[in-house]
Amino acid sequence: MLELYHYGFSTCSQKVRLGLADACVLPYVLRLDHLAMTPLVCSAARPSLARWHEGVRARPSFEVAVANWAPEPAVAMLRENGKAVWPQVEAMAGRA
């Protein structure tokens, strides 16, 4: 599934506005980020997707609309649990 997003974003020019597709993909990529699964969406693995994610996070509206809604203790818990299971995820993703 991430490959579809990666290749989809590689064909798009630099966006000025976010669209419905961006709003649909963001929760999934954001959750992978919160779970410390960044090797799945990093620039080395999927440069177009990583570039898109960086662009979304750089928007002034991201802080107000997204980041402020994720309590830091919850994000810290997700990140800690994600790091604990990363070896199993890595093996399933075929990146071991």
C-alpha positions in Angstrom: 0.0 0.0 0.0 2.8 2.4 0.8 4.2 1.8 -2.6 1.0 3.1 -4.2 1.3 6.3 -2.2 5.0 6.6 -3.0 4.5 6.3 -6.7 1.4 8.4 -6.7 3.3 11.3 -5.1 6.2 10.9 -7.4 4.0 11.9 -10.3 2.6 15.0 -8.6 4.2 18.4 -8.8 4.8 20.4 -5.7 1.4 21.1 -4.3 0.1 24.4 -3.1 -3.1 23.1 -1.5 -3.9 19.9 0.2 -6.7 17.8 -1.4 -8.9 14.9 -0.3 -6.3 12.3 -1.2 -3.8 14.0 1.1 -6.3 14.1 3.9 -7.0 10.4 3.4 -3.3 9.3 3.4 -2.1 11.6 6.2 -3.5 9.6 9.1 -1.8 6.4 8.0 1.6 8.0 7.4 1.3 10.0 10.6 0.5 6.8 12.6 3.6 5.1 11.1 5.6 8.2 12.2 4.1 8.0 15.7 4.8 4.3 16.0 8.5 5.0 15.0 8.1 3.0 11.8 9.9 5.8 9.9 12.1 3.4 8.0 9.0 2.4 6.1 8.4 6.0 4.9 11.8 7.6 5.1 13.5 9.2 2.1 15.8 6.2 1.6 12.8 3.9 1.2 10.2 6.1 -0.4 11.6 9.5 -1.3 8.4 10.9 -2.9 6.3 9.9 0.1 8.9 11.3 2.5 9.1 14.6 0.6 5.2 14.9 0.7 5.1 14.1 4.4 7.8 16.7 5.1 5.9 19.3 3.1 2.6 18.6 4.9 4.3 18.8 8.3 5.9 22.2 7.3 2.5 23.8 6.6 1.4 26.3 9.3 -2.0 24.5 9.4 -0.4 21.2 10.4 0.4 22.4 13.9 -3.1 23.6 14.6 -5.1 21.0 12.7 -3.0 17.9 13.5 -0.1 18.1 15.9 -2.0 19.9 18.6 -4.6 17.1 18.7 -2.1 14.4 19.5 -1.3 14.5 23.2 2.5 14.1 23.8 2.1 11.3 26.4 0.0 9.3 23.8 2.6 9.9 21.1 5.4 8.9 23.4 3.6 5.7 24.3 3.0 4.9 20.6 6.6 5.6 19.8 7.9 3.4 22.6 5.6 0.5 21.7 6.5 0.9 18.0 10.2 0.7 18.8 9.7 -2.4 20.8 8.0 -4.3 17.9 10.1 -2.8 15.1 12.2 -6.0 14.7 9.1 -8.1 13.9 7.7 -5.4 11.6 11.0 -5.1 9.8 11.1 -8.9 9.3 7.5 -8.9 7.9 8.3 -5.9 5.6 11.2 -7.9 4.1 13.8 -5.3 5.2 15.7 -7.5 7.6 
